Amino acid sequence: MAHNFTLGSKTNEDLNISMLNSPREALPEVIGKIEENHNRPGGHDYGGDYAGLIIKLECYFTRAGHEENLQEDIRALTDHLTNNEGRPREMDLTFPAEPNKTYSIRYDGSGLQVERGLSSNQGEFTLTLIAVDPRAKAPEDKITQNVSSSPEKIELVNSGNINTPFKMEVTNKGDSQISGITIELM
């Protein structure tokens, strides 16, 4: 069995699942914010937002040939997808093609229907997940810099193209009191 994805802390192999197909959109639907102008042609365009990214994984349970094993695997998957309050659990989804990128997802199907009985598609199902933020994320970089003299100027530059929230933590590991910190946004 090949490693096709990691769902939270478990791989598809841990869940006895193999993926048949994974048609993933590059971008989800856009929810436009256009207001009609009744006095003249056209309208006012206030931009748009992305809807959640629906990810449908076409899978099958690898131990589907035996009803008890199949039921055990279904129960393991449903338990993994559900939190301790009985709601869909939020977790990370990672694919081997981009092992450093994760989608924050939860189950979003209309019922997990697993094929049963004597058929060629026994154990097949579609696992429908939603990533409310449709962008796959990489681990955050954390930069630590020691200040050893006063005054010292530290320049932070965001070289990416995405606005990122700024978080700064000042920790005093010395014996002297820290005073007169100035933060200047440019």
N, C-alpha and C positions, 0 to 999 in steps of 0.2 A: 504494500500500500504506500502511496506517495504522500508526502507532506504537502497539503494543498492550502491550509490556512491555520491560523492560531486564533482561537476564540476565548478571550480572557486568559486564563492560566492553562488552558488545554488545547492541544493540537487536535486536528481532525482524527488522527490516529488514536489518541487517547479516548475519543468518543466513538470509536469504531465506525467512522464515517469516511466515505470517499466522495470526492466531488466529480460530478459528471461534466458540468459546464458552469461558467461564471460570467454571464454577460453583465459587465459593469459599465455604466455610463461614465463618460469623462466629466460631464457637468449635469447637475439636476435641472429640473424645471425652474424657470425664473418667474417670480411673482411680481408683475409689473405694477407700478404705482403711477398710473396715468389718469388724470382727471379731465373729463370732457369739458370743452368750452362751448357753451350753448350760444354765445353771441357771435362766434366766428369759426371758420373751419379749423380743425386741428384740436389740440388740447395742451395741457400742461404735463410735462414728463418730470416726475419726481424720483426717477431712478427705479431700481428694482432690488429685490433680495432673492437669494437662492432658497428654494424649498429644500427640505431634507433629501438626502441622497438615498434612494431605495436600492438595496443590494440584494439580489435574489441568487442564492447559491443552489443549484440543482445538484442534489446529493443522493446517496443511497447508503443504507446501513450494511456494512460488510458481513455481518453475521445474520443476515435476513433469512437464511435457509432454515432456521430453527425458530419456532414461534416464541419460545421462552427467552432465547438470546435477543431476539428482536424487541420484545417487550422490555427487557432489561436495558437495552441500549436507548430505546425511546424514553424511558423513565430517567436515565442518566442525562440525556440531552435536555429534557424539560426541566429537570432539577438545576442544571447548569445555567439555563436561560432565565431562571426565576430567583428573585432575591428572597430573603427571609421574611418579608412582608407579603409575599405572594404576588409581587409585581414583576414586570420584565426588568431584568438586571442590566445595568449599564456596564459595558466592558469594552475592551479594545479588540479590534479585529486587524490581523496582520496577514499579509500574503508573502510568500517566499520571494516573489519578484522584487519586492521593496521591503526587506526585513526591518529597515529603520523607520518605516512610516506606519502609523496606525490610524484607524478610524475609530472614533468613539461611537459605539453602536448600542442598540437594544433590539430585541425581537419585536417585529411589527407586522406579524401575519394575521390572517383571518382564521386562524386555526391550523395547527400542524397536522396535515393529512398525510399519513404514511400508507403506501400501497401494501395490501396484505393479500393473502390467499395464494392460490396456485396460478401465478402469472409470471411473465418474463420480467416485469418491472416491480417485483416484490421488494419492499424495503425502500423504494424510491420516494423522495419528497423534495419540496422546495422550501428552503430556509430563507424567509424574508426578514431582512434586517433594515433598520433605518439609521443613518448617520445624520443627526440633526445639523451638525456642522459638516458640510460635504467635503471639506478638505482633509486629506490625510496629513497627520502631524508627525514631525520628527521630535526626538527628545530635545528639551530646552537646553540651550547652552548656559552654563553658569560660569561667570568670570569672577575670580577672587583676586583682589589686589590689596597688598599691604601698604599702608601709608606709614612711612618711617621718618618723615621730616615735616615741619610745618613752616610756612604754608606749602602744600603740594597740590598741584592741579591734575585731575584725572579726567581724560576726555573719553566719552562713550559715544560710539558711532554705530548706528543701525545700518548695515550695508545691504539689507534685504529690501523687498518691495512691499512688505506687509507691516501695517501699523502694529506694534507690539506694546503691551502695557509695560510701563517702567516700574521696576521693583528694586529698591535699594535697602540694604540692611547694613547698619553700622554696629560693629561689635568692638568693644574695648577689651583688649587682652593685656593691656599694660596696667601700670600702677597709677598713672596720672589720669585726671579727669578730662574727658573730651568736652571742649567748649568752642563756641563760635563756628559751627558748621554752616557753610553757605552752599545752597543748591541753586544753580542758575540754569534755566532752560534757554537754549538759543534757537 
